[in-house]
């Protein structure tokens, strides 16, 4: 993607104008515009559920299909409510909670927090595990393997929306882009694509290889630890190229790091803790275990 953008820029001899890419924010159905942002979340959730059903058929599954069905329902609610509430609390508390509370319901306009979504999913997993009497940590391992699908689609949707653009880029960045809603009209990093690559595509590859090509599933907490630390480090790096939200730019200048970077530090530490914990304990068994009964 970046190489194609670079070629386009070199041919034109100037920065790429986002509107010249011909991207639309959704599909006009006449009576309603179906936003790609909404479709991205739907695609991530459905693909994650499909992959989860494949995973639980492999030896060692801690859950049955009925648990996967419950997780699909409750995690969807957790993603939406947790992600939206996290964005309201971490990024715009005055706007959403004090002056414009009804704006909280406008999910189609964007504004979702990854960290809030994680908290929502953890609550959903805890509820299903409590009700089904299955292992929380091993269930979290399976869910963590599926989450990067949604990260990939979500960041691509951010790019299609022309939102969450990056910091101003120098002349040595041939794929620098001018976004139409940027009041400064500076050539900027398409940081949404950086995030799609690191938080999405790379983590999809890492998690799938760990689950299907290694014995990581036999070490409770290893998969969720790798995901948590990996996604935290990927987000920390890409935040150097992402423009902080307008209301948090002063916070970033005064602290030296963006809000997103501060929020990823606990994720990295927690992830490393679970990785070390999993690797220093014996695996649960090298022999295939029987799947949970339906």
C-alpha positions as CSV (number, residue, x, y, z in Angstrom):
1,X,0.0,0.0,0.0
2,X,2.7,2.5,1.0
3,X,4.8,1.6,-2.1
4,X,1.8,2.3,-4.3
5,X,1.2,5.7,-2.6
6,X,4.9,6.5,-3.0
7,X,4.7,5.8,-6.8
8,X,1.7,8.0,-7.1
9,X,3.5,10.8,-5.3
10,X,6.6,10.5,-7.4
11,X,4.5,10.6,-10.6
12,X,2.7,13.8,-9.6
13,X,5.8,15.4,-8.0
14,X,3.9,16.5,-4.9
15,X,2.2,15.2,-1.8
16,X,-0.7,12.9,-2.3
17,X,-4.1,14.5,-1.8
18,X,-6.4,12.1,0.0
19,X,-9.5,13.0,-2.0
20,X,-7.7,12.0,-5.2
21,X,-7.7,8.3,-4.0
22,X,-11.5,8.2,-4.6
23,X,-12.3,6.6,-1.3
24,X,-15.8,6.9,0.2
25,X,-16.8,6.6,3.8
26,X,-19.6,4.2,3.1
27,X,-22.2,2.8,0.8
28,X,-25.2,5.0,0.1
29,X,-28.3,3.0,0.3
30,X,-30.6,5.9,-0.4
31,X,-32.3,6.0,2.9
32,X,-29.1,5.3,4.9
33,X,-25.3,5.4,4.5
34,X,-23.7,2.1,5.6
35,X,-20.4,3.3,6.9
36,X,-17.3,1.2,6.3
37,X,-16.3,2.0,9.9
38,X,-19.2,-0.1,11.1
39,X,-18.6,-2.8,8.5
40,X,-14.9,-3.0,9.7
41,X,-16.0,-3.8,13.3
42,X,-18.6,-6.3,12.0
43,X,-16.0,-8.0,9.7
44,X,-13.5,-8.2,12.5
45,X,-16.0,-9.8,14.9
46,X,-17.4,-12.2,12.4
47,X,-13.9,-13.3,11.2
48,X,-12.8,-13.7,14.8
49,X,-15.8,-15.8,15.6
50,X,-15.2,-18.0,12.6
51,X,-11.6,-18.5,13.5
52,X,-12.5,-19.2,17.2
53,X,-14.8,-22.0,16.0
54,X,-11.8,-23.5,14.1
55,X,-9.5,-23.2,17.1
56,X,-11.8,-25.0,19.5
57,X,-11.9,-28.0,17.2
58,X,-8.1,-28.4,17.6
59,X,-6.7,-30.5,20.5
60,X,-6.6,-28.7,23.9
61,X,-9.6,-26.4,23.7
62,X,-10.8,-25.1,27.1
63,X,-14.3,-24.5,25.8
64,X,-17.1,-26.0,23.7
65,X,-19.1,-24.4,20.9
66,X,-21.8,-23.1,23.2
67,X,-19.1,-21.1,25.1
68,X,-17.8,-19.7,21.8
69,X,-21.3,-18.6,20.9
70,X,-21.7,-16.9,24.2
71,X,-18.3,-15.2,23.8
72,X,-19.3,-13.9,20.4
73,X,-22.4,-12.2,21.8
74,X,-20.9,-10.8,25.0
75,X,-17.6,-9.8,23.5
76,X,-19.4,-7.9,20.8
77,X,-21.2,-5.9,23.4
78,X,-18.0,-5.4,25.4
79,X,-16.2,-4.1,22.3
80,X,-18.8,-1.6,21.5
81,X,-19.7,-0.3,25.0
82,X,-16.1,-0.6,26.3
83,X,-14.5,1.0,23.3
84,X,-17.0,3.9,23.3
85,X,-16.9,4.5,27.1
86,X,-13.1,4.3,27.0
87,X,-12.9,6.9,24.3
88,X,-15.2,9.2,26.3
89,X,-13.3,8.8,29.5
90,X,-9.7,8.9,28.2
91,X,-10.0,11.3,25.3
92,X,-13.0,13.6,25.6
93,X,-14.6,13.3,29.0
94,X,-15.9,16.9,29.0
95,X,-17.5,16.6,25.6
96,X,-19.2,13.2,26.0
97,X,-20.0,13.1,29.7
98,X,-20.8,16.7,30.5
99,X,-21.8,18.8,27.5
100,X,-22.9,16.3,24.7
101,X,-23.9,13.0,26.3
102,X,-26.2,12.0,23.4
103,X,-23.2,12.1,21.1
104,X,-22.0,9.0,22.9
105,X,-24.6,7.0,21.0
106,X,-23.3,8.0,17.5
107,X,-21.0,5.0,17.0
108,X,-21.1,5.5,13.2
109,X,-19.1,8.7,13.5
110,X,-16.1,7.0,15.0
111,X,-14.4,7.5,18.3
112,X,-13.5,4.1,19.9
113,X,-10.7,3.4,22.3
114,X,-8.7,0.2,22.0
115,X,-8.0,0.2,25.7
116,X,-11.6,0.6,26.5
117,X,-12.5,-2.2,24.1
118,X,-10.0,-4.5,25.9
119,X,-11.6,-3.8,29.2
120,X,-15.0,-4.5,27.8
121,X,-13.8,-7.8,26.3
122,X,-12.2,-8.8,29.6
123,X,-15.4,-8.3,31.4
124,X,-17.3,-10.3,28.8
125,X,-14.8,-13.2,29.0
126,X,-15.0,-13.1,32.8
127,X,-18.8,-13.4,32.7
128,X,-18.8,-16.3,30.2
129,X,-16.1,-18.1,32.1
130,X,-17.9,-17.7,35.4
131,X,-21.2,-18.9,33.9
132,X,-19.7,-21.8,32.0
133,X,-17.1,-22.7,34.7
134,X,-14.2,-22.7,32.2
135,X,-10.6,-21.3,32.6
136,X,-10.5,-17.5,32.3
137,X,-6.8,-17.4,31.3
138,X,-7.0,-20.1,28.7
139,X,-10.1,-18.6,27.2
140,X,-8.4,-15.2,27.0
141,X,-5.5,-16.9,25.1
142,X,-8.0,-18.1,22.4
143,X,-9.8,-14.7,22.2
144,X,-6.4,-12.8,22.0
145,X,-5.5,-14.8,19.0
146,X,-8.6,-13.5,17.1
147,X,-8.5,-9.8,18.1
148,X,-5.9,-8.6,15.6
149,X,-8.4,-9.3,12.8
150,X,-10.5,-6.5,14.1
151,X,-7.5,-4.2,14.7
152,X,-6.5,-4.6,11.0
153,X,-10.0,-3.8,9.7
154,X,-10.5,-1.0,12.2
155,X,-7.3,0.9,11.2
156,X,-8.1,0.5,7.5
157,X,-11.5,2.0,8.2
158,X,-9.8,4.9,9.9
159,X,-7.8,5.5,6.8
160,X,-10.9,5.3,4.5
161,X,-12.6,7.8,6.8
162,X,-9.6,10.2,6.4
163,X,-9.4,10.4,10.2
164,X,-6.7,10.0,12.9
165,X,-4.1,11.2,10.5
166,X,-0.4,11.4,11.3
167,X,2.1,14.1,12.2
168,X,3.5,16.4,9.6
169,X,6.0,14.5,7.4
170,X,9.2,15.7,5.9
171,X,10.0,15.8,2.2
172,X,11.8,12.5,2.5
173,X,8.4,10.7,3.0
174,X,7.1,10.1,-0.6
175,X,3.8,8.7,0.6
176,X,3.0,11.8,2.8
177,X,-0.6,12.8,2.4
178,X,-2.8,15.9,2.7
179,X,-6.1,15.1,4.4
180,X,-9.1,17.2,3.4
181,X,-10.3,17.8,7.0
182,X,-6.9,18.9,8.2
183,X,-7.1,22.7,8.8
184,X,-3.4,23.1,8.3
185,X,-3.3,21.2,5.0
186,X,0.1,19.8,5.7
187,X,1.5,16.7,4.2
188,X,1.3,14.1,6.9
189,X,2.1,10.5,7.7
190,X,-0.8,8.1,6.9
191,X,-0.3,6.7,10.3
192,X,-3.6,4.7,10.0
193,X,-1.8,2.4,7.6
194,X,1.2,2.1,9.9
195,X,-1.1,1.0,12.6
196,X,-3.0,-1.4,10.3
197,X,0.4,-3.0,9.4
198,X,1.9,-3.3,12.9
199,X,-1.2,-3.6,15.2
200,X,-3.2,-5.6,12.6
201,X,-1.4,-7.6,9.9
202,X,1.8,-8.2,11.9
203,X,-0.1,-9.3,15.0
204,X,-2.4,-11.5,12.9
205,X,0.7,-13.3,11.5
206,X,2.4,-13.6,14.9
207,X,-0.7,-14.9,16.7
208,X,-1.7,-17.4,14.1
209,X,1.8,-18.8,13.8
210,X,2.0,-19.2,17.6
211,X,-1.3,-21.0,17.9
212,X,-1.1,-23.3,14.9
213,X,2.6,-23.9,14.5
214,X,3.9,-24.0,18.1
215,X,2.7,-25.4,21.5
216,X,1.8,-22.0,22.8
217,X,-1.8,-23.1,23.6
218,X,-0.4,-25.5,26.2
219,X,1.1,-22.7,28.2
220,X,-1.8,-20.7,29.8
221,X,-1.3,-17.0,29.4
222,X,1.4,-17.1,26.8
223,X,-0.8,-16.1,23.9
224,X,-2.6,-13.4,25.7
225,X,0.8,-12.1,27.0
226,X,2.3,-12.0,23.6
227,X,-0.7,-10.2,22.2
228,X,-0.9,-7.7,25.0
229,X,2.8,-6.8,24.9
230,X,3.0,-6.9,21.1
231,X,0.0,-4.7,20.6
232,X,1.2,-2.3,23.3
233,X,4.7,-2.0,21.7
234,X,3.2,-1.6,18.2
235,X,0.9,1.1,19.4
236,X,3.7,2.9,21.3
237,X,5.8,3.0,18.1
238,X,3.1,4.1,15.8
239,X,2.0,6.9,18.2
240,X,5.2,8.7,17.3
241,X,3.8,9.2,13.8
242,X,0.2,9.8,14.8
243,X,-1.1,13.3,15.5
244,X,-2.6,13.5,19.0
245,X,-6.3,14.4,19.3
246,X,-6.7,18.1,19.3
247,X,-7.9,18.2,22.9
248,X,-4.8,16.2,24.0
249,X,-2.1,18.0,22.1
250,X,-1.1,20.1,25.1
251,X,-1.0,16.9,27.3
252,X,1.4,15.3,24.8
253,X,3.6,18.3,24.7
254,X,3.8,18.7,28.5
255,X,4.4,15.0,29.2
256,X,6.5,14.0,26.3
257,X,4.2,11.1,25.3
258,X,0.8,11.0,23.9
259,X,-2.2,9.6,25.8
260,X,-2.1,6.5,23.7
261,X,1.5,5.9,24.6
262,X,0.9,6.3,28.3
263,X,-2.0,3.9,28.2
264,X,0.2,1.3,26.4
265,X,2.9,1.2,29.0
266,X,0.7,-0.8,31.5
267,X,-0.3,-3.1,28.6
268,X,3.3,-3.9,27.8
269,X,4.2,-4.6,31.4
270,X,1.2,-6.8,31.9
271,X,1.9,-8.7,28.7
272,X,5.5,-9.3,29.6
273,X,4.4,-10.6,33.0
274,X,2.2,-13.2,31.5
275,X,4.8,-14.2,28.9
276,X,7.4,-14.8,31.7
277,X,4.9,-16.5,33.9
278,X,3.8,-18.9,31.1
279,X,7.4,-19.7,30.1
280,X,8.6,-20.4,33.6
281,X,5.8,-22.8,34.4
282,X,5.5,-26.3,33.0
283,X,3.0,-26.7,30.1
284,X,-0.4,-28.2,31.0
285,X,0.5,-31.2,28.9
286,X,1.9,-32.3,25.6
287,X,-0.8,-34.9,25.0
288,X,-4.0,-33.6,23.4
289,X,-6.7,-32.9,25.9
290,X,-10.4,-33.6,25.4
291,X,-12.4,-30.6,24.3
292,X,-15.0,-29.3,26.8
293,X,-18.4,-31.1,26.5
294,X,-21.2,-29.3,24.8
